Amino acid sequence: MRSRGAIVGVGTTEQGQLPGRSADAIAASAIELALADAGLAKDDVDGLITCRNLQTRAGIDEEVGQLLGISPRFGATLDYGTGNFSLHLGLMALAAGHATTIVLAYGTNQRSLRTGFGIGVGGGADIAAANGLVHVAGPAALAFRRHQHLYGTTEEQLGWVAVGQREWAAMNPLAIFRDPLTIDDYLASAPLVAPLRRADLTMISDGGAALVLTTAERARDLPRTPVHVTGVAQRTAFRSDDSGDLERPWLGELARELWSTSGYGPDDIDALYIQDATSVWVLQMLEWYGFCGLGEGGPFLAEGRTRPGGSLPVNTNGGQLSESYMWGWLHLAEAVRQLRGEAGDRQVPGIEVALDVSSHDFLKGAASILSTQDA
């Protein structure tokens, strides 16, 4: 469980619609907030990792670095640098000695630009598009239909993902969707991509988020309580025989690697963060990571386990279904704030260990265990 590195600062901008601001400018603002949170200055930064939006050129480290006025020793950009993938690259840079203090950032103005998401992305996109699957909602809906067929899962059980996350979002001033959502409201709403409803799918939003990552040794000298990264794992599913299974069983392989290499298990996790482009991903990952058995996710959700007051708080920020669509970056920011005891009304009592899991649809996944304890 030895720390691979520590997050010592987080910064998040307003979320929603930020007209007149470029994605790079939003990312730079988030970095400035994160550095201030860490008690550091730009001159302390010797590493910069940025996340490029898949549909625009925005997010290149060279552009963000120039905007900030920094020239760090190490710089890199990930094409799909969701919070976990960028965090793991930062840990590798620390381990290799390329940098000692790295800022990780993502900014987007996709809502203001009215960016279209009805296009195929990633490996196999052309084949998927030929079958009419040009948005994540289509394969997610099929995946849930498969889950219904195999296990008898109901739409009402799935609805508790969106309802529970809205309950968490109501306590989060940063969240975009904070109006109450009951299970009756959910069931009364029309299907968008049957059987999925609007509340099952992420919104499109502008916003920025940044983290400051450093070594465990240096973290001890900084003002904020360090949040250590004490377990990581990744897995790809590029081959058609891997990624073609809508239930994504390769996530189970990722989970087994995480638990076996970190020394943790599902019972050690006090709060869980799941990158939720759709509610179906929450259902699947609860099962594949071993928080309940295969086919048991529906009853697990219906029993209120993931809601406020439940035994396993999930996406206490409201997730991408209610807080904002930020490729999982806000999940990491929320996990850090929870572990530092800064989450206000939604604070999980006694939290010491959090797990953040993410995936790029059917192509790859990553997981990070965060803790206030350094071995």
C-alpha positions in Angstrom: 0.0 0.0 0.0 3.0 2.3 -0.3 2.2 5.7 -1.8 3.0 6.1 -5.5 2.5 9.8 -5.2 0.2 12.3 -3.5 -2.4 14.8 -4.7 -1.8 18.0 -2.8 -4.1 20.4 -4.5 -7.3 20.5 -6.5 -9.0 23.2 -8.5 -12.4 23.3 -10.2 -14.0 26.1 -12.1 -17.7 26.8 -12.4 -19.5 24.2 -14.4 -22.3 24.6 -17.0 -22.0 27.1 -19.7 -18.9 29.5 -19.8 -19.4 31.6 -23.0 -16.5 33.6 -24.4 -13.8 31.4 -22.8 -11.6 28.9 -24.7 -11.1 25.4 -23.4 -7.4 26.2 -22.8 -8.2 29.3 -20.8 -10.7 27.3 -18.6 -8.0 24.7 -18.0 -5.5 27.4 -17.1 -7.9 28.9 -14.6 -8.4 25.4 -13.0 -4.6 25.0 -12.7 -4.3 28.4 -10.9 -6.9 27.3 -8.5 -5.2 24.0 -7.8 -1.8 25.6 -7.2 -3.4 28.1 -4.8 -5.1 25.2 -3.0 -1.7 23.5 -2.7 0.1 26.6 -1.5 2.4 26.5 -4.6 3.4 28.9 -7.3 3.9 28.4 -11.1 7.7 28.3 -10.6 7.2 25.2 -8.4 5.8 23.2 -11.3 8.2 21.1 -13.4 5.6 18.9 -15.0 2.4 19.5 -17.0 -0.1 16.9 -18.3 -3.1 18.0 -20.2 -6.1 16.2 -21.7 -7.1 16.9 -25.3 -10.8 16.9 -26.2 -11.4 14.1 -28.8 -13.2 16.4 -31.2 -11.1 19.6 -31.0 -7.4 20.5 -30.8 -7.9 22.2 -27.4 -6.0 20.9 -24.5 -2.5 20.5 -25.9 0.2 20.9 -23.2 2.2 23.3 -25.4 -0.8 25.7 -25.7 -1.8 25.5 -22.1 1.8 25.9 -20.9 2.2 29.0 -23.1 -1.0 30.4 -21.8 0.1 29.9 -18.2 3.6 31.2 -18.9 5.5 28.1 -17.7 8.1 25.8 -19.3 8.3 22.7 -17.2 10.9 20.0 -17.6 8.2 17.5 -18.5 5.1 18.0 -20.7 2.6 15.6 -22.2 -1.0 15.4 -23.6 -3.3 12.4 -23.6 -5.9 12.1 -26.3 -8.3 10.5 -23.9 -6.8 11.6 -20.7 -9.7 11.1 -18.3 -8.8 11.8 -14.7 -7.5 8.3 -14.0 -5.4 7.9 -17.2 -3.8 11.3 -16.7 -3.1 10.6 -13.0 -1.4 7.3 -13.9 0.8 9.0 -16.5 1.8 11.6 -13.8 2.7 8.8 -11.4 4.9 7.2 -14.1 6.6 10.6 -14.7 7.3 10.9 -11.0 8.7 7.4 -10.8 10.9 8.0 -13.8 12.3 11.2 -12.2 11.0 13.3 -15.1 9.4 15.7 -12.6 8.6 16.2 -8.9 5.6 18.5 -9.0 3.1 18.0 -11.8 -0.1 19.7 -12.6 -2.8 17.7 -14.4 -5.6 19.6 -16.1 -8.6 19.4 -18.3 -10.8 22.2 -19.7 -13.7 22.2 -22.1 -16.1 24.6 -23.7 -18.0 21.9 -25.5 -21.4 23.2 -24.4 -20.8 26.7 -25.5 -19.4 25.4 -28.9 -22.5 23.1 -29.2 -20.1 20.3 -29.9 -21.8 17.3 -31.5 -21.4 13.9 -29.9 -23.3 11.9 -32.5 -20.1 10.5 -34.1 -18.1 7.4 -33.5 -14.8 7.7 -31.6 -12.1 5.3 -30.7 -11.2 1.8 -32.1 -13.9 0.2 -34.2 -15.8 3.4 -34.6 -16.5 2.9 -38.3 -17.9 -0.6 -37.8 -20.0 0.7 -34.9 -21.3 3.6 -37.0 -22.3 1.2 -39.8 -24.6 -0.5 -37.3 -26.1 2.8 -36.2 -24.1 3.1 -32.9 -22.8 6.6 -33.1 -23.3 7.6 -29.5 -22.6 5.8 -26.2 -26.3 5.7 -25.4 -27.0 3.0 -28.0 -24.6 0.4 -26.8 -25.3 1.2 -23.2 -29.0 0.6 -23.8 -28.2 -2.7 -25.4 -26.0 -3.6 -22.5 -28.8 -3.0 -20.1 -31.2 -5.0 -22.2 -28.7 -7.9 -21.9 -28.5 -7.4 -18.2 -32.3 -7.5 -17.9 -32.4 -10.7 -20.0 -29.7 -12.5 -17.9 -30.6 -11.4 -14.4 -34.1 -9.9 -14.5 -32.9 -6.4 -13.6 -35.7 -3.8 -13.9 -35.8 -0.3 -15.1 -36.8 0.9 -11.7 -33.7 -0.7 -10.2 -31.5 1.1 -12.7 -33.3 4.3 -12.0 -31.9 4.4 -8.5 -28.5 5.3 -10.0 -29.8 8.6 -11.3 -32.0 9.3 -8.3 -29.3 8.6 -5.8 -26.7 10.7 -7.6 -29.3 13.6 -7.8 -29.6 13.3 -4.0 -25.9 13.7 -3.6 -25.9 16.6 -6.2 -28.5 18.5 -4.2 -25.8 19.0 -1.5 -23.1 20.0 -4.0 -23.0 23.7 -4.9 -20.9 22.9 -8.0 -23.5 20.6 -9.5 -25.6 21.6 -12.6 -28.6 19.5 -11.9 -29.7 19.9 -8.3 -33.5 19.8 -8.5 -35.1 16.8 -6.8 -35.6 13.7 -8.8 -37.7 10.9 -7.4 -38.0 7.3 -8.7 -41.6 8.2 -9.7 -40.3 11.2 -11.7 -37.7 8.9 -13.3 -40.2 6.2 -14.3 -42.7 8.8 -15.6 -40.1 10.3 -18.0 -40.0 9.2 -21.6 -37.3 6.9 -22.9 -34.6 8.7 -24.8 -32.8 5.6 -26.2 -35.0 2.9 -24.8 -34.9 1.8 -22.1 -32.6 4.6 -21.1 -34.1 8.0 -20.1 -32.5 11.4 -20.1 -31.5 11.0 -16.4 -29.5 7.9 -17.4 -27.1 9.9 -19.6 -24.6 12.6 -18.9 -25.2 16.2 -19.9 -22.9 18.3 -22.1 -21.2 21.1 -20.1 -18.3 23.5 -20.0 -15.8 23.5 -17.1 -12.3 22.9 -15.9 -10.5 20.8 -13.3 -6.9 20.4 -12.2 -4.9 18.4 -9.7 -1.4 18.9 -8.3 0.6 15.7 -8.0 3.9 15.3 -6.2 6.0 12.8 -4.4 4.9 11.5 -1.0 8.1 12.9 0.5 7.5 16.4 -0.7 3.8 16.3 0.2 4.7 16.1 3.8 6.1 19.7 3.7 3.0 21.2 2.1 0.0 22.7 3.9 -2.8 20.5 2.7 -3.4 17.0 3.9 -1.9 14.8 1.2 -4.1 12.3 -0.5 -1.9 9.3 -1.5 -2.4 7.1 -4.5 -1.9 3.7 -3.0 -3.2 1.4 -5.8 -3.6 1.6 -9.6 -4.5 -0.7 -12.5 -5.4 -0.4 -16.2 -6.7 -2.7 -18.8 -7.4 -2.5 -22.6 -10.1 -4.2 -24.7 -9.0 -3.3 -28.2 -9.7 -6.6 -29.8 -13.2 -7.2 -31.2 -13.6 -10.4 -29.2 -12.9 -8.4 -26.0 -14.7 -5.1 -26.7 -17.6 -6.8 -28.5 -19.2 -8.1 -25.2 -21.6 -5.4 -24.0 -21.3 -6.6 -20.4 -17.5 -5.7 -20.5 -16.2 -8.7 -18.6 -12.6 -7.4 -19.0 -13.4 -4.9 -16.2 -13.4 -7.9 -13.9 -9.8 -8.7 -14.9 -8.9 -5.0 -14.2 -10.5 -5.3 -10.8 -8.8 -8.5 -9.9 -5.4 -6.9 -10.8 -6.2 -3.9 -8.7 -7.1 -5.9 -5.6 -4.2 -8.3 -5.9 -1.5 -5.7 -6.4 -2.8 -3.1 -3.9 -3.6 -5.2 -0.9 -7.0 -3.7 -0.7 -10.4 -5.3 -1.3 -14.0 -4.0 -1.8 -14.6 -4.0 1.9 -11.8 -1.5 2.5 -13.5 1.2 0.3 -15.4 3.9 2.1 -16.6 5.8 -1.0 -16.7 4.8 -4.7 -16.4 7.0 -7.8 -17.5 5.7 -11.1 -17.1 7.6 -14.3 -20.7 7.5 -15.4 -21.3 8.5 -19.0 -24.4 6.4 -18.5 -26.1 4.9 -15.5 -25.4 1.4 -16.9 -21.7 1.8 -16.3 -22.4 2.2 -12.6 -24.5 -1.0 -12.6 -21.7 -2.9 -14.4 -18.8 -1.6 -12.3 -20.5 -2.3 -9.0 -20.6 -5.9 -10.1 -17.2 -6.3 -11.8 -15.3 -4.7 -8.9 -16.9 -7.1 -6.5 -19.2 -4.8 -4.4 -22.0 -7.2 -5.2 -22.2 -10.4 -7.2 -22.9 -10.6 -11.0 -26.6 -9.9 -11.5 -27.0 -8.5 -8.0 -26.5 -4.9 -9.0 -30.2 -4.1 -9.4 -31.2 -5.2 -5.9 -28.1 -3.6 -4.5 -29.1 -0.2 -5.9 -32.8 -0.6 -5.0 -31.8 -1.2 -1.3 -30.3 2.3 -1.2 -26.7 1.1 -0.7 -25.2 3.9 -2.9 -27.4 6.7 -1.7 -26.8 9.2 1.1 -26.7 7.2 4.3 -26.1 4.0 2.4 -23.3 1.5 3.1 -21.3 2.4 -0.1 -21.6 6.1 -1.0 -21.2 6.3 -4.8 -20.5 9.5 -6.7 -21.1 11.8 -3.8 -20.6 14.8 -6.2 -23.6 13.8 -8.2 -21.5 12.2 -11.0 -21.7 13.0 -14.6 -25.4 12.4 -14.5 -26.0 15.4 -12.2 -22.8 17.4 -11.5 -21.0 18.0 -14.8 -19.6 16.1 -17.8 -15.8 16.3 -17.1 -14.5 12.9 -18.2 -14.2 11.8 -14.5 -11.9 14.7 -13.4 -14.5 16.0 -11.0 -14.8 12.5 -9.5 -11.1 12.7 -8.5 -11.5 16.2 -7.2 -14.5 15.1 -5.1 -12.6 12.1 -3.7 -9.8 14.3 -2.6 -12.1 16.8 -0.9 -14.0 14.0 0.8 -10.7 12.5 2.1 -9.6 15.9 3.3 -13.0 16.3 5.1 -14.0 19.3 3.0 -17.3 18.1 1.4 -19.7 20.0 3.6 -23.2 18.6 3.9 -22.4 15.6 1.7 -19.3 14.6 3.8 -18.9 10.9 4.3 -18.1 10.3 8.0 -14.8 8.5 8.8 -13.7 8.2 5.2 -10.1 7.0 4.8 -10.0 5.1 1.4 -11.7 6.0 -1.9 -11.8 4.2 -5.2 -12.1 6.0 -8.6 -12.8 3.8 -11.6 -13.2 4.9 -15.2 -13.5 3.5 -18.7 -13.4 4.7 -22.3 -16.6 2.9 -23.3 -15.7 -0.6 -24.5 -12.0 0.1 -25.2 -10.0 0.5 -21.9 -10.4 1.1 -18.2 -8.4 2.4 -15.2 -8.7 2.5 -11.5 -7.0 4.4 -8.7 -7.2 3.9 -4.9 -6.8 7.1 -2.9 -6.1 7.3 0.8 -5.0 9.7 3.5 -2.8 6.9 4.9 0.7 6.5 3.5 1.4 2.8 4.3 
